[in-house]
Amino acid sequence: MSVLTGAPQPYLDSDMQSRWFDFGGDTVVRADQYIRLTTDRQSQMGWIFSRVPLTATNWEIEVEFKITGPSNLFGDGMALWLTKQRATPGPVFGSTDKFEGLGIFFDTYKNNRPGTVFPYVMAMLGDGNTEYDQANDGKGNELAGCSARGIRNAQSPTKARLTYFQDQNLTLDLMYKNYMEWTPCFDVPNVKIPSVAYLGFSAETGELSEKHDIVSVDTKNLYSTGSTAAQRARQDFSRQKGRKYEDKASGSWSWFLLKTQFKEIVQILANEFELDLQDMTSSLRAHWINLMSFYKYPMPTTSIRLLKAY
């Protein structure tokens, strides 16, 4: 597994801009604390999307976020996106409807879904033509989901961990009950997400309101096709037995080390020269993206400089 980490706070560059992300609507960037998609005010909408697509085959995204507010009446929620479209405001938690790709919705307001406890977290695979079933809180579109009572105004850090193995399975775990206590939300087989998709987040409020903050985002490339849940179980078992866990993924160690060293060189080049894909010629930009994609980089390290906090 190779870890792609971002830079520490602040979230913005020295010119108060983000090199790798676009944001808009009512989004407010507090350079040393958070990215606030909406404040606790009515009729707000905010979004943030990567400029560079995520092209890795197998990956894991871990995001720390906060949904807070003083009132007992609140709404509407936020979303995590991996879609072909990017930076397009709309009616689905602040982003466009009829999207193509994956949406994970953290829905805090119950419209019309009897028997379901809210807040509710659900996944939808969009085909580019189907509308989100807003009147029924997405019931007609749901791929999988879970209730997450307590995820709002949680006393401990709230996180979501989304894991994907291409054409195999999509898994979501949540942390909101206690620190480092992960609660499974869903594990769905045979899921196909666009091979080139943009990572984004959005949120909205209506007549009711609440704050939606993004604190940090980590992306990881996964090189083993084994179940991450099974791997974590083996790690826990090994710790209990006092043994060091070793992932026995197939492949040549010499090739793995050589490949890792080359990827580190690519990473250093990206950091040292602060390559900006927006400033490159189209030809050079295409070669650079292909190079990172071949060595399984979802995006350069600097590309998530905006969204990493410690």
GUDOSE-953605 format. One record per atom (N, C-alpha, C, O): residue in one letter; x, y, z. Coordinates in steps of 0.2 Angstrom, whole numbers, plus 5000, padded with zeros to 4 digits. Example, Ala and Ser with C-alpha at 12.3 -4.5 7.8 and 13.67 -1.06 7.14 Angstrom:
2
A506649725039/A506249785039/A506649845039/A507149835042/S506449895035/S506849955036/S506450005039/S506750065040/
end
This chain:
310
M500449945000/M500050005000/M500450065000/M500950075004/S500350114996/S500750174996/S500250234998/S499650234996/V500550275003/V500050325006/V500250395002/V500850415002/L499750425000/L499750494997/L499550545002/L498950545004/T500050575005/T499850625011/T499850695008/T500250715003/G499450735011/G499450805010/G499950845014/G500250825019/A500050915013/A500450955017/A500050975023/A499350975023/P500351005028/P499951025034/P499651095033/P499751125028/Q499251115038/Q498951185037/Q499451235036/Q500051225038/P499351295033/P498651315031/P498451275025/P498851245021/Y497751285023/Y497451245017/Y497651285011/Y497651255005/L497751355011/L497851395005/L498651405004/L499051405008/D498751424998/D499451444996/D499551514998/D499151545001/S500151534997/S500351605000/S499951654997/S499851714999/D499751644991/D499351694987/D498551684989/D498151714985/M498451644994/M497751634996/M497251604991/M496651614991/Q497651564987/Q497251524982/Q497451444983/Q497951434987/S497051404980/S497251334980/S497451314973/S497151324968/R498051274973/R498351254967/R497951194964/R497951194958/W497651154968/W497451094966/W496651084967/W496351034964/F496351134970/F495651124971/F495251194969/F495551244970/D494651184966/D494251244965/D493651234971/D493451184972/F493451294973/F492851294978/F492451354976/F492651404974/G491851344978/G491351404977/G490751404981/G490651364986/G490251444979/G489651444983/G489751484989/G490051534989/D489451454995/D489551485001/D490151455005/D490251475011/T490651425002/T491151395005/T491651445008/T491851495004/V491851435014/V492351475017/V492951435020/V492851385023/V493551465018/V494151425020/V494451465026/V494651515025/R494451435032/R494851455037/R495451425037/R495551365039/A495951465035/A496651435033/A496951385038/A497351345036/D496851395045/D497151355050/D496751305053/D496951275058/Q496051305051/Q495651255055/Q495151215051/Q495151155052/Y494851235046/Y494351195042/Y494151225035/Y494351285034/I493851195031/I493451215025/I492751215027/I492451155027/R492351265027/R491651265029/R491251275023/R491251325019/L490951215021/L490451215015/L489851255016/L489651295012/T489551255022/T489051305024/T489051325031/T489351285035/T488851385032/T488751405039/T488051385042/T487651355038/D487951405048/D487351385051/D486851445049/D486551475054/R486651445043/R486151495040/R485751465035/R485951415032/Q485151485034/Q484751455029/Q484951475022/Q485251515020/S484751425018/S484851425010/S485551445008/S485651485004/Q485951405011/Q486651405009/Q486851345005/Q486551285005/M487351355001/M487651294997/M488351304995/M488551364993/G488751254997/G489551264995/G489851194993/G489551144994/W490351204989/W490651144986/W491451154985/W491651214985/I491751104985/I492551104983/I492651034979/I492450984981/F493051044974/F493150994969/F493950994967/F494251044966/S494250934966/S494950934964/S494950954957/S494450934953/R495450984955/R495650994948/R495850934944/R495850934938/V496250894947/V496550834944/V496150774946/V495950764952/P495950734941/P495550674942/P495950614946/P496550614946/L495550574950/L495850514953/L495850464948/L495250444946/T496350434947/T496450384942/T496650314944/T496750264940/A496750304951/A497050244953/A496450194952/A495850204952/T496750124952/T496250074951/T495950054957/T495350044958/N496350044963/N496050024969/N496350084974/N496850104974/W495850104978/W496050164983/W495650164989/W495150124990/E495850204994/E495450215000/E495550295001/E496050325001/I494950325003/I494850395005/I494650395012/I494150365014/E494950435016/E494750445023/E494750525024/E495150555023/V494150545026/V493950615027/V493750625034/V493250585036/E493950675037/E493750695043/E493250755042/E493450805039/F492750755045/F492250815044/F491850825051/F491850785055/K491450885051/K491050895056/K490350925054/K490350965049/I489850895057/I489150925055/I488950945062/I488750905067/T488851015063/T488651035070/T488151095069/T488051125064/G487851105075/G487351165075/G486951155082/G486951105085/P486751215085/P486451215091/P485751195092/P485451175097/S485351195086/S484651185086/S484551115085/S484851065083/N483951095088/N483651025087/N483351015081/N483150955079/L483251065077/L482951065070/L483551085065/L483751135066/F483651045061/F484251055057/F484251015050/F483750975049/G484651035045/G484751005039/G485151045034/G485351105036/D485351025028/D485050965025/D485550905025/D485350855025/G486250925024/G486750875024/G487250885019/G487350945016/M487750845018/M488250845014/M488450785010/M488150735011/A488850795005/A489050735001/A489750734999/A490150784999/L489950674998/L490650654995/L490550634988/L490050584987/W490950654983/W490850644976/W491450614973/W491950634974/L491350564968/L491850534964/L491450534957/L491150484955/T491450584953/T491050594947/T491450614941/T492050644942/K491250604935/K491550634929/K491450714929/K491850744926/Q490850734932/Q490750804932/Q491150834938/Q491250794943/R491250894938/R491650934943/R491351004944/R491251034939/A491351024950/A491251094951/A490651124948/A490651174945/T490051084949/T489451104946/T488951114951/T488651054953/P488751174953/P488251174958/P487551144956/P487451144950/G487151124961/G486551094959/G486151074965/G486251094971/P485551044965/P485051034970/P485150974974/P484850954979/V485750934973/V485850874977/V486450884982/V487050884980/F486250904988/F486650924993/F487250974990/F487850974992/G486951024986/G487351074984/G487751064977/G488051104975/S487651004974/S487950984968/S487450964963/S486850954964/T487750944957/T487250934951/T486850874952/T487150824954/D486250874949/D485850814948/D486050774942/D486450804938/K485850714941/K485950674935/K486750674934/K486950674928/F487050654939/F487850644939/F488050574936/F487650534937/E488650574934/E488850504932/E489450484937/E490050524937/G489350434941/G489850414946/G489550404952/G488950374953/L489950414958/L489750394964/L489550454969/L489950504969/G489050454972/G488850504977/G488750464984/G488350414985/I489050494989/I488950464996/I488650525000/I488950575001/F488050515002/F487650565005/F487550565013/F487350505015/F487750615016/F487650615023/F487050655025/F487050715026/D486450625025/D485750665025/D485550665032/D485450625036/T485450735034/T485350745041/T484550765042/T484350765048/Y484250775037/Y483550795037/Y483050745034/Y483150725028/K482550715038/K482150665035/K481550705032/K481150735035/N481450685025/N480850715022/N480250665022/N479750675025/N480350605019/N479850555018/N480150485018/N480150455012/R480350455023/R480650395023/R480450355030/R480850355034/P479850335030/P479650295036/P480050235038/P480250205034/G480150235045/G480550175047/G481250185047/G481650135049/T481550235044/T482250255044/T482450305049/T482150355049/V483050285053/V483250335058/V483750375054/V484250355050/F483750445055/F484150495053/F484550525058/F484350525064/P485150545057/P485450555050/P485550485047/P485650435050/Y485550485040/Y485650425036/Y486150435031/Y486250485028/V486650385030/V487150385025/V487050335020/V486950275021/M487050355014/M486950315008/M487350325002/M487550385001/A487350274998/A487750284992/A487250274986/A486750244986/M487450314981/M487050314974/M487550314969/M488050354968/L487450264964/L487850264958/L487450294952/L486850274950/G487650354950/G487350394945/G487550374938/G488150364937/D487050364933/D487250344926/D487250404921/D487250404915/G487150464924/G487150524920/G486450544918/G486350604915/N485950504919/N485250524917/N484750514922/N484250554922/T484850484927/T484450464933/T484450524938/T484950544940/E483850554940/E483750604945/E483750574952/E483550514953/Y484050614956/Y484050594964/Y483350594966/Y483050644965/D483150544970/D482450544973/D482450584979/D482450554984/Q482350654978/Q482450694984/Q481850694988/Q481850694994/A481250684985/A480650684989/A480650624994/A480250624999/N480950564993/N480950514997/N481650495000/N481850445002/D482050555000/D482750545003/D483150495000/D483550465003/G483150484993/G483550444989/G483350374990/G483750324987/K482750354992/K482650284993/K482650244986/K482850194986/G482350284981/G482350254974/G483050244971/G483050204966/N483550274974/N484250274971/N484750234975/N485250224973/E484550214981/E485050184986/E485350124983/E485050074982/L486050124983/L486450064982/L486550034989/L486449964989/A486650064994/A486750045001/A486750095005/A486850155003/G486650085012/G486650135017/G486650115024/G486550055025/C486650165029/C486550145036/C486350205040/C486550265038/S486050195045/S485850255050/S486450265054/S486850225055/A486550335055/A487150355059/A486950405064/A487150465064/R486450385069/R486250435074/R486850445078/R487250395081/G487050505080/G487550525084/G488150555079/G488650585082/I488150555073/I488650585069/I488650655069/I489150685067/R488050685070/R488050755071/R488150775078/R487950745083/N488550835079/N488750855086/N489150805090/N489050795096/A489550765086/A489850705090/A490450735094/A490650785093/Q490550705100/Q491050725105/Q491750705103/Q492250735105/S491850655098/S492450635096/S492550645088/S491950665085/P493150645085/P493150655078/P492750615074/P492650555075/T492450645069/T491950605064/T492350595058/T492550645055/K492350535056/K492750515049/K492350465045/K491950435048/A492450465039/A492250415034/A492750385030/A493250425028/R492750325030/R493350285026/R493050245020/R492650195022/L493150265014/L492850235008/L493350195005/L493950225003/T493250135004/T493750085001/T493450054994/T492950034994/Y493850054989/Y493650034983/Y494149984979/Y494750004978/F493949924977/F494349884973/F493949874966/F493349854966/Q494249894961/Q493949904954/Q493549844952/Q493749784952/D492949854951/D492449804949/D492349744954/D492049694952/Q492549764960/Q492449704965/Q492049734971/Q491449704971/N492249774975/N491849794980/N491949864983/N492549894982/L491449894986/L491449964988/L491249964996/L490749934997/T491649985000/T491549985007/T491650045011/T492050085009/L491150065015/L491150125019/L491150105027/L490650065029/D491650135030/D491650135037/D491550205040/D491850245037/L491250205046/L491150275049/L491450275056/L491450225060/M491750335058/M491950345065/M491650405068/M491650455066/Y491250395073/Y490850445076/Y490650425083/Y490450475087/K490650365085/K490450345092/K491050355097/K490950385102/N491650335095/N492250345100/N492850355095/N492850325089/Y493350385098/Y493950385094/Y494250325092/Y494350275096/M494450315085/M494750255083/M494250195083/M494450135082/E493550205084/E493150145084/E492750155077/E492250195076/W492850115073/W492550115066/W491950065066/W491950015068/T491450095063/T490750065063/T490650045055/T490550095051/P490549985053/P490449965046/P489749995044/P489249995048/C489750025038/C489050055036/C488850005030/C488249985030/F489249995025/F489049945020/F489649915016/F490249945017/D489549865013/D490049825009/D489649795003/D489349755004/V489749824997/V489349814991/V489849784986/V490349814984/P489649724983/P490049684978/P489949714971/P489349744970/N490349704966/N490249714959/N490049784958/N489549804954/V490449834961/V490349904959/V490749934954/V491349914955/K490549974950/K490949994944/K490950074945/K490350104944/I491450104946/I491550184947/I491950204941/I492450164939/P491750264938/P492150284932/P492950284933/P493150304939/S493350264928/S494050254929/S494350324930/S494950324933/V494050374928/V494350444929/V493750484932/V493250494929/A493850504938/A493350534942/A493650594946/A494250584949/Y493250644948/Y493550694952/Y493250694959/Y492650674960/L493650704964/L493450694971/L493250764973/L493550814971/G492650764976/G492350824978/G491950824984/G491750764986/F491750874987/F491250884993/F490850934992/F490950994989/S490150934994/S489750984994/S489250975000/S489150925003/A488851035001/A488351035006/A487851085005/A487951135001/E487251085008/E486751135008/E486351135014/E486251085018/T486051195015/T485451205020/T484851235016/T484951255011/G484351225019/G483651245017/G483351295022/G483651345024/E482751285023/E482351315029/E482751305036/E482751345040/L483051245036/L483351225042/L484151235040/L484351225034/S484551235045/S485251245044/S485751205049/S485451185054/E486351205047/E486851175051/E487551195048/E487551205042/K488051185051/K488751195049/K489051125046/K488951075049/H489351125040/H489651075037/H490351085036/H490551125031/D490851055039/D491551065039/D491951005036/D491850955038/I492451025032/I492950975030/I493550985034/I493851045033/V493850945038/V494450955042/V495050925038/V495550955038/S495050865035/S495650835032/S495350775027/S494850755028/V495750765022/V495650715018/V496350675016/V496850705015/D496350605017/D496850565015/D496650525009/D496150495010/T497050515004/T496950464999/T497550414999/T498150435000/K497350354998/K497850294997/K497750254991/K497150244989/N498250234988/N498250184983/N498350114986/N498750104990/L497850064985/L497949994987/L498149954982/L497949944976/Y498749914984/Y499049874979/Y498849794980/Y499049754975/S498549784985/S498349714987/S497649704985/S497249744987/T497449654982/T496749644980/T496349604985/T495749584984/G496649594991/G496349564996/G495849605000/G495849664999/S495449575004/S494949615007/S495249655013/S495649635017/T495149725013/T495449765018/T495149745025/T495549755030/A494549735025/A494249715031/A494649645034/A494749645040/A494749605030/A495049535032/A495849555034/A496049525039/Q496149605030/Q496849625032/Q496849655039/Q497249635043/R496349695041/R496349725047/R496149675053/R496449685058/A495749625051/A495649575056/A496249535057/A496349515063/R496649515052/R497249485053/R497749525057/R498149495062/Q497749595056/Q498249635060/Q498049635067/Q498449625072/D497349635069/D497149635076/D497349565079/D497549565085/F497249515075/F497349445078/F498149445079/F498349415085/S498549465075/S499249465076/S499449505082/S499949485086/R499149565083/R499349605089/R499149565095/R499549565100/Q498649535095/Q498449495101/Q498849435103/Q499049425109/K499149405098/K499649355098/K500349375099/K500849335100/G500449445099/G501149475100/G501549465094/G502149465094/R501249455088/R501649435082/R501649505077/R501149535077/K502149515073/K502149565069/K501749545062/K501849485060/Y501249585060/Y500849565054/Y501249585048/Y501549635048/E501249535043/E501549545037/E501049535031/E500749475031/D500949575027/D500449565022/D500749535016/D501249555013/K500549465015/K500849425010/K500549435003/K500349385000/A500549495001/A500349514994/A500849484989/A501449484990/S500549454983/S500949424978/S501349474975/S501149534974/G501949454972/G502349504968/G503049494970/G503249474975/S503449524966/S504249524967/S504349584972/S504249644970/W504749564977/W504949624982/W505449664978/W505449724980/S505849644974/S506349684971/S506049734966/S506249794966/W505549704963/W505149754958/W504749804962/W504749864960/F504449784968/F504149824972/F504549884975/F504349944975/L505149864977/L505649914980/L505849964974/L505850024975/L506049934968/L506249984963/L505650024961/L505750084960/K505050004961/K504450044959/K504350094964/K504150154962/T504450074970/T504350124976/T504850184975/T504650244976/Q505450164974/Q505950214973/Q505850264968/Q505950324968/F505650234962/F505450284956/F504950324958/F504950384956/K504350304961/K503850344963/K504050394968/K503750454967/E504550384972/E504750434977/E505050494973/E505050554974/I505450474967/I505750524963/I505250564960/I505350624960/V504750534957/V504150574954/V503850624959/V503750674958/Q503750594965/Q503450634971/Q503950694972/Q503650754973/I504550684973/I505050744974/I505050794969/I505050854970/L505050774962/L504950814957/L504350864957/L504350924956/A503750824959/A503150864960/A503250914965/A502950974965/N503550894971/N503550944976/N504051004975/N503951054977/E504650984973/E505251024973/E505051084967/E505251144968/F504851054962/F504651104956/F503951134956/F503851174952/E503551114961/E502851134962/E502551134955/E502251184953/L502551074952/L502251074945/L501451094945/L501151064949/D501251134941/D500551154941/D500251134934/D500451164929/L499851084934/L499551054928/L499151114924/L499151104918/Q498951164928/Q498551214924/Q499051254920/Q498851284915/D499651264922/D500151304918/D500551264913/D500851294909/M500451194912/M500851164908/M500451164901/M499851174900/T500851144896/T500551134889/T500151074889/T500251034894/S499651064885/S499251014885/S499650944884/S499450894887/S500150944880/S500550884879/S500950864885/S500950804887/L501250914888/L501650894894/L501150874900/L501350834904/R500550914900/R500150894906/R499850824905/R499850784910/A499750804899/A499550734897/A500050684899/A499850634902/H500650694897/H501250654899/H501350644907/H501450594909/W501250704910/W501350704917/W500750664921/W500950624925/I500150674919/I499650634921/I499650554920/I499550514924/N499850544914/N499950474912/N500550434916/N500450384918/L501050474918/L501650454922/L501350434929/L501550384931/M501050484932/M500750474938/M500250414939/M500250374943/S499850414933/S499350364933/S499650294933/S499450244936/F500150284928/F500550224927/F500850194934/F500850134936/Y501050244938/Y501350224944/Y500850234950/Y501050234956/K500250234948/K499650234953/K499650284958/K499550274964/Y499750344955/Y499650404959/Y498950434958/Y498850454952/P498450444962/P497850474961/P497950544959/P497550564955/M498450574962/M498550644960/M499250664964/M499450624968/P499550714962/P500150734965/P500050754972/P499450764974/T500550744977/T500550754984/T500250834985/T499850844989/T500550874981/T500350944981/T499550954980/T499251004981/S499250904976/S498550914974/S498150914980/S497550934979/I498350884986/I497850884991/I498150924997/I498050915003/R498550974995/R498851015000/R498251055004/R498351075009/L497751075000/L497251105003/L496851075008/L496651105013/L496851005008/L496350965012/L496650925018/L496350875020/K497250945020/K497650895025/K497750935031/K498050995031/A497550915037/A497650945043/A497850895048/A497750835047/Y498250915052/Y498550875058/Y498350895064/Y498550865070/
end
